[in-house]
Every structure is written in C-alpha cells, then in structure tokens.
Amino acid sequence: MNVVFAIKAVPERRAMVRATEAVLAGVPHLVVWDYEHRGVTWCTCEALRRVMLRYTSEWICILADDFVYCHDFPLVVDDLCARTKMDALLLYSMAKPKGKIVEVYGELQLRRRPSHQLMVVPVYRRKVAKILLSTLMQSLAKGARRDDDGIAADMIAKCGFKSAVVWPNLCDHIGRRSILGNNWLVGGKERRSAWFPGTDWRPSLSEGKPRKAT
C-alpha cells in the first residue's frame, strides 16, 4: 500500500469516523481531531504534516468525516495511484467533469480537472503535498479557516501539476452537514454526487489499456 489516508474530523462525528475507519481497516491511516474547531485549513495542515512525519508513502489521501465510499475503496485508490501519471486525483465531484479523457483504467476514466474545481476528497503525490502544506501554513497564519480545497486548487494550477477527476466518483456525501458546517442543500439541491454508483460497487481497473496522459 503506497497510500496513507488521513481523516479530518470533529468530535461530534465520532460515529461517522468509526464507519470510515472500518472501510480503512488494515491500511495505513490516521485521524486528525479538531477538538477546538479551528477549521479545515488547520485540520488539513495537521493531516499533511503528521502523515509526512510518520510515513514515507508516495501518495496522501485526505478524507472528510461525512462521506461514504465504494467497496474496497482503499484498494481501488492504491491501484489507481500505482497506475496514473497524474500528480493529484479528485475522488468526488458534484459536477460532471468536462473536457477530454486523460487516462482510462478499466471502468474508471480520469478526466482533466478544470483549474478552478475544488479539491474535495483529493489524493496527492508527496511532492504536491509538501508544497500544499507550505501554502496552507501561510494562509493559516493569515487567519484562513475554511478554504483548504480552494487553496489546493489554486496551488495545483499555479505550479502546473497534472490533476484529474476520477469518473465515476469513488465516494459521496451521506446527507448530513459537512465538517465546515455547510448546509446539506445548495440552491435547494442536495450536496451530493450524481455520479457515485454506490457502496457495493467495486470498480475493475484491469480491463482495457490505459491511455497516455497529455
């Protein structure tokens, strides 16, 4: 396993965190508890810092405490990371990804991520995570609390890292308020992915030939 998973969590979500840890049973992971409700910027900084101190993995996956995952989620992510030429992957999106396919692995398509698309449930190569941690620390010092996914999106675009949206999505919201305290409805619509096949779905990556990233 060349991926370490870090869960960002608040104490009120202990039951949901236990469910996520059950998905991650037997694979490297840690939980960053935001007991003082300092915000997701701080929580993401702590997650990146602790993972890079404790592990030497090539990839770091940052999870929120309000998601559900496809069957064998960590194994699917590890398999993807072993194959992809991307520097960062986005495992959840509320919007249908646009643009050309950059890679195909079995049932999964990796589509080019628009530079402005937020990095929600991301997995980063270590070289990306190092720069992101430094960038987030600067923003944290200026009082940032919530904009970790936006800061990551801007940094990836600025640095020219290759990133993609995994399609269909590998995870989805569970229908509750997020770690940010966001309302479950956005413009009267549920904050969820229309492109998540379900928790019993285990995508096959073994079919077909991967396309070279461009």
C-alpha positions in Angstrom: 0.0 0.0 0.0 1.6 3.2 -1.2 -1.2 5.5 0.0 -1.8 6.8 3.5 -5.3 8.1 4.4 -5.9 11.0 6.8 -9.4 11.7 8.1 -10.3 15.3 9.1 -12.8 15.1 11.9 -14.7 17.0 14.6 -15.7 15.2 17.9 -19.4 15.4 17.0 -18.8 12.9 14.2 -17.3 10.0 16.1 -19.8 7.5 14.8 -19.2 8.5 11.2 -15.4 8.4 11.8 -15.7 4.8 13.1 -17.6 3.9 9.9 -14.8 5.4 7.8 -12.1 3.6 9.8 -13.9 0.4 9.2 -13.5 1.0 5.5 -9.8 1.6 6.1 -9.3 -1.3 8.4 -5.8 -2.8 7.8 -4.4 0.0 5.7 -2.3 3.0 6.9 -4.4 5.8 8.2 -4.8 8.4 10.9 -7.5 10.7 12.3 -6.9 14.4 13.0 -9.4 15.5 15.5 -10.3 19.2 15.5 -11.4 19.4 19.2 -11.2 23.2 19.3 -13.0 23.7 16.0 -10.1 25.6 14.5 -11.3 24.9 10.9 -10.5 22.7 8.0 -7.4 24.7 7.0 -5.8 23.8 10.3 -7.1 20.3 10.1 -5.6 19.7 6.6 -2.3 21.2 7.6 -2.2 18.8 10.6 -3.1 15.8 8.4 -0.4 16.6 5.8 2.2 17.3 8.5 1.5 14.1 10.5 1.4 11.8 7.5 4.7 13.1 6.2 6.3 12.8 9.6 5.2 9.2 10.2 5.1 7.7 6.7 7.2 7.6 3.6 4.3 6.8 1.2 4.3 8.4 -2.3 0.6 9.3 -2.0 -1.6 11.1 0.7 -5.4 10.9 0.6 -7.3 13.5 2.6 -10.8 12.4 3.7 -13.6 14.4 5.4 -15.7 12.8 8.1 -19.0 13.0 6.2 -18.5 10.7 3.2 -19.3 7.1 2.2 -17.1 5.0 -0.1 -17.2 2.4 -2.7 -16.4 -1.2 -1.9 -12.7 -1.8 -1.4 -12.1 2.0 -1.6 -8.5 2.0 -0.2 -7.5 -0.8 -2.6 -9.1 0.9 -5.6 -7.3 4.2 -4.7 -4.0 2.4 -4.2 -4.4 0.7 -7.6 -5.2 3.9 -9.3 -2.2 5.7 -7.8 0.1 2.9 -8.9 -1.0 3.4 -12.5 -1.7 7.1 -13.0 0.6 9.7 -14.5 -1.3 12.4 -12.6 0.1 14.3 -9.7 -3.3 14.7 -7.9 -6.6 12.9 -8.2 -10.0 14.2 -7.2 -12.2 11.3 -6.0 -15.5 13.3 -5.5 -17.3 15.9 -7.5 -20.8 17.3 -7.6 -20.4 18.3 -11.2 -20.0 16.1 -14.3 -16.4 16.5 -15.4 -15.9 18.2 -18.7 -13.1 18.0 -21.2 -11.2 15.1 -22.7 -10.2 11.9 -21.0 -6.6 11.8 -20.0 -6.4 8.2 -18.7 -8.6 5.2 -18.7 -8.3 2.2 -16.3 -11.0 -0.5 -16.7 -14.3 1.0 -15.7 -12.7 4.3 -14.5 -12.0 7.3 -16.6 -9.7 10.1 -15.4 -10.9 13.4 -16.9 -8.9 16.6 -16.9 -9.8 18.7 -13.9 -10.7 22.4 -14.5 -8.2 24.5 -12.7 -10.9 26.2 -10.6 -12.6 22.9 -9.4 -12.2 22.4 -5.7 -10.0 19.6 -4.4 -12.6 17.7 -2.3 -11.5 14.2 -1.3 -8.1 14.5 -3.0 -5.1 12.2 -3.2 -1.8 14.0 -3.7 1.7 12.8 -4.6 4.1 13.6 -1.8 5.8 16.4 -3.8 2.4 18.1 -4.2 1.6 17.6 -0.5 4.8 19.3 0.6 4.1 22.4 -1.4 0.4 22.4 -0.4 1.4 22.2 3.3 3.7 25.2 3.0 1.0 27.1 1.1 -1.7 26.3 3.6 0.5 27.2 6.6 0.9 30.7 5.1 -2.8 31.0 4.6 -3.4 29.7 8.2 -1.1 32.4 9.5 -3.3 35.0 7.8 -6.4 33.6 9.5 -7.7 31.2 6.9 -10.2 28.6 8.4 -12.2 27.0 5.6 -10.6 27.4 2.2 -8.2 24.4 2.1 -9.8 22.9 -1.1 -9.7 26.2 -2.9 -6.2 26.9 -1.9 -5.2 23.5 -3.1 -6.9 24.0 -6.5 -5.1 27.4 -7.0 -1.7 25.9 -6.0 -2.0 23.0 -8.3 -2.9 25.2 -11.2 -0.1 27.7 -10.4 2.5 25.0 -10.1 1.4 23.2 -13.3 0.8 19.9 -11.6 -1.3 17.3 -13.6 -4.6 16.5 -12.0 -7.8 14.7 -12.9 -11.3 13.8 -11.7 -11.9 10.1 -11.3 -15.1 9.2 -13.1 -17.4 7.7 -11.8 -16.8 9.1 -8.3 -15.4 6.7 -5.7 -17.3 8.4 -2.8 -20.2 10.6 -1.9 -21.8 12.6 0.9 -24.0 10.8 3.4 -26.7 13.5 3.6 -25.5 15.4 6.7 -23.9 18.7 7.4 -20.2 18.8 6.4 -17.2 19.3 8.6 -17.4 23.0 7.6 -21.0 23.3 8.9 -22.3 23.7 5.4 -26.0 23.3 4.9 -26.9 20.0 3.2 -28.8 21.9 0.5 -27.1 24.1 -2.1 -29.6 26.2 -4.1 -32.3 23.9 -2.9 -30.5 20.8 -4.2 -28.7 18.1 -2.3 -25.0 18.4 -1.8 -24.1 15.1 -3.4 -22.6 13.5 -6.4 -24.9 12.3 -9.2 -22.1 10.1 -10.3 -21.5 7.7 -7.4 -22.5 4.1 -8.2 -22.9 3.1 -4.6 -21.1 1.5 -1.6 -21.5 -2.0 -3.0 -19.6 -1.1 -6.3 -16.0 -2.2 -6.6 -14.7 -0.9 -10.0 -12.5 -3.1 -12.1 -9.2 -1.5 -13.1 -7.9 -4.5 -15.0 -9.8 -4.1 -18.3 -8.6 -2.1 -21.2 -5.4 -0.3 -21.9 -4.6 2.9 -20.1 -4.3 6.0 -22.3 -1.3 8.2 -22.1 -1.8 11.4 -20.2 -1.5 14.6 -22.3 
